[in-house]
């Protein structure tokens, strides 16, 4: 028989026989599991956020397209209203031109210049002149001619022929000074 000496630990056959080695391997495995689990959980959270982000982007794109359609509709309405306004303004200018400017038709009489002057167009305008009745006085006038008038000395009044055609005459009438 052979005798064994009991002077030291018995030899071990494997690496895993040492308790320190087992704890190191367990820690490494736990660390790997934690890293892989953390990575997978992070991907899960990221995909959840990406899905929510994509939904928000789709909603914002739909809202943007709706607002563009609204802007286009409002732009078309504005264009239509501007054209309508221009047409109404031109019609108003025909009826009531600028201040102290009057369209007078044949055989029509107007009281102008804040009620200080009475002007009438006698008959249709001729080729080169119009026949006007200004405060009861008949006189022929050409385009651009200024006719001084006024019943009182305190007010300087005048009637000017701007233009005329066979359907109307355009006159300006104004007074400066005190009103009667």
Secondary structure, DSSP 4 states (H G I P E B T S, - for coil): ------SSPPP-S-GGGSHHHHHHHHHHHHHHHHHHHHHHHHHHHHHHHHHHHHHHHHHHHHHHHHHHHHHHHHHHHHHHHHHHHHHHHHHHHHHS-STTEEEEETTEEEEETTTTEEEEE-SS--SS-EEEEETTEEEEE-TT-EEEE-SSTTEEEEEEEEEE-SSEEEEEEEEEE---
